[in-house]
Amino acid sequence: MNAKEQYIRQVKKALTVPRAKKDEILRDLQEAFDSALEHGETEQDVIERLGSPAEFAGDIENQRGIKRKRHGKTALIWVLALLSAVLLTVYAASRMMRPPENAIGQADAMTSIQVYSEGLPVVPALLLLLGTAAGVAAVILAVRHIRERRKEKER
């Protein structure tokens, strides 16, 4: 595969537009390469002039007034929210299924024998901590994302 084909493939990956617009941009890019080659430029000259594939894709989308899709941030927010919900649900379920503090073995009623534990159980505390942290992170990212989108709409 030559440098031009590799460059075009990388631009295709970097573009975040619908397929029809992507095809149009790639067709224009192919024509730019063909025209430059007809005028004596090499593929490497054209690539250097256009910049990196990511820069080129961003510049083209900006020139055409296309807003770049940002799935990464939204997906991260959803993943964190889901992780938080799962961890906190598991934590709540583990707390509800615990026998009474002074029950021995598999007994389901109180006894007069007392058993003391050494400190906090690690797993439930860890579930609570991680679930809460994921929830807080999801809320913070969601608020930032909403503010960014409002600023973009105001422009």
N, C-alpha and C positions, 0 to 999 in steps of 0.2 A: 504494500500500500504506500502510495507516495504522500508527500507532505500535504498537498492540497486536500486529498481525500480524508486524511487524518484530521486536518483542521476543520473541514466541513462537518465531520462526524462529531467532533468535540463541540462545535457551535450548536449542532442539533441537540446535544445533551444539555447544553447550558441554557437554551431558550426555554422560557416558561409560558409559552403562548399556546392557544389552540392549534390543532394540527394544520388547519387550512392556512393560518398566518405563518406557521413554521415552514410549511412547504414553500410559500411565497418568498419568505426571507432567504431560504436556502437556494431557491432558484435564482434570486437576485445575486447572491454571493457567488454562485457558480458562474453567472454572467460576468461578474466583476473580475473573477480569475481569468476567464476566457479573453475578455477585453484587454486586460493587462498583459497577458501573454502575447496577444497580437501586436501590442505596442512595444514589445521587447523586454518587458519585465520578467523576472523569474518568479517561480512560485514562492520562493523564500522572501523575495522583495515584497511581494503582496502581503505575505503573512506578517512581516515586520511592520509594514505600513498599517495594517488592520489592528494589530495588537493581539493580546491573548484571546482565545475563544470566549472566555467568560466576559472580558471587557467588551469585545465586539458585540456579544449578545445583549449585554446591558445597554450599550450605546444605541444599538438599533431599536431596542424596545423603548428607550427614552425618546429617540427621534420620532418614532411613530406614535408616541403618546400611549404606549401600551404599559399598563401597570403590571409589574412582575408578580406572579403568584408566589405566595409564601406559605407553602404547606407545612414546612418544618416547625414553625412556631406554634401553629394551631394544633398540629399533631402532638407536639410535646405537652401542650396544655391538657389535651384529652388523656394522654397516657398518664400524666401525673394525677389528674383527677380520678381516673379509674383505679390507679394504684392506691391512692389514698382511700377510696371507698372500699376496696378489697381488704386492705390491711386493717382498717378500722372495723369492718364487719367481722373479720376473723378474731380481732381482739375482743369485740363485744360478745361473740359466740363463746370464746374461751372463758370469759368472765361469767357468763350465764350458766355454763356447764360445770362450774366449780362446785364441789360439795361445800357444805357449811364449814366455817373455820375450825370448829371443834369436832368434826366427824372423823372417824378413824377408818382407814381402809376404804371399802366400798359402801360403808354405811350411809344411809340417806337421812339419818336423824342425828340429833345432837347427843353427845355422851359427856360424861363428866371428866374424861381424860382430855388433857390439852396437849397439842403438838405445836411446837414453835419452829418456824423456819428461819434460816439464816439469810436475812436481807430480802430484797425484791426478787421475784422470779424473773429471770432475764428475758425469756421469750415474750411474755405479754408486755413487759415494759418496752422492749425493742419494737414490737408491733405498734404500740401506741405512739412511740416517738417517731418512727418512720412514716406511719400513716398521717400523723399531724404535720410533719415536715413536708410531705408530698402535697397535702392539701393546701398548706400555706403557700408553697411554691407555685402551685397551679393558680391560686387566686391572684398572686402578685403578677405572674406572667399574663394572665387573662386581662387584668386591669391595664397593664402596659400595652398589650396588643390592641385593646379597645381605644386607648388614648392615641396610639399611632395611627389607627385607621381614621379616627376623627380628624386628626391633623391633616392627613392626606386628602380627606374630603373637602376641608376648608381651603386647600390650595387651589 
